Amino acid sequence: MIRLRPSAERGYNKIDWLESYHSFSFSSYFDRNHMNFRSLRVINEDWIQPNSGFPTHPHDNMEIITYLIEGRLAHKDSMGNVEEIQPGEIQCMSAGTGITHSEYNPSSTEVTHLYQIWLMPAEKNIQPGYQQIRYDLAEPGNLVLLASQNPTGGAVFINQDVDLYRAELNQGQEVKFDLRPGRGIWLQCVKGTLDVNGESMQTGDALAVEDEPGLVITTDSQAEFLLFDLV
């Protein structure tokens, strides 16, 4: 079963410094048919205006991933981390017993464009943690593991049975992915167009996949996507 989540059907919110699309119910957007997909609770696509951002706020018992597309993001948290995230990097926080943090676009001219991703944890009340890695050295056409409960190859640890992959495809390239029994796939098209088992996708679209033997992913142009393999 493959279900398309079109970009245009996501929840939408705009204030003076922030524009957001919500794949799942979040804040003032509520849709009982789109609450989560397995342990994947939030995928917000955000545009943060220059010299603006989220003031210090709390989280607990949530796995939080920030995936930069354009611009920069300044991060500061109660664990003592003061970092800047750029395209080609991801940040992962285990909020665990509780943290506070702020996120800010430090540029005076450029908009910051990112995906904010939350996953429900496998184990509650763990010690909070912070990780940040670069991933952009892989050649197009390869799935790169970004985060996992059993990380390899420089991926970050995440407190949930999920493998998060990222790939870029050039025109004519193909990626195949086999589904393990009982698991589901959320595929988020970050840029470009994709064909996934005959289903056409555009920037911002997503697919929820269950009870399929595997995926064949191609593009007729150039594309970038995230793939969540979830229990």
HUQUI-V669277 format. One line per field, one symbol per residue. psi: psi as a letter, one per 20 degrees, with the letter a starting at -180 (. if undefined). burial: + if it has 9 or more other C-alpha atoms within 8 Angstrom, else -. A space follows every 50 residues. Layout:
psi: ???
burial: ???
//
This chain:
psi: ppppnqgiiqqpqpahippqpohrppcippoiimhrociohpopoqopqq kraorprqqqlqppppopgqbqppppriijporpprqjqqpppohciprq rqppoiqihqqpprppppppqhpqkrpqqpqprqikiqqqjpppphqqhm qrkjqqqpmqmqppqqqqprpiqppqpppqpirqppooogqbqqpokipp qrpiqqpppqkqhrqoprqjdqrpqpopoq.
burial: ----+++--+++----+++++++++---++---++++-++++++++++++ +++-----+++++++++++++++++++---+---++++++++++++++++ +++++++---+++++++++++---++-+++-++-+-----+++++++++- +---++++++++++++++++-++++---+---++++++++++++++---- ++++++++++++--+++++++++++++++++
//
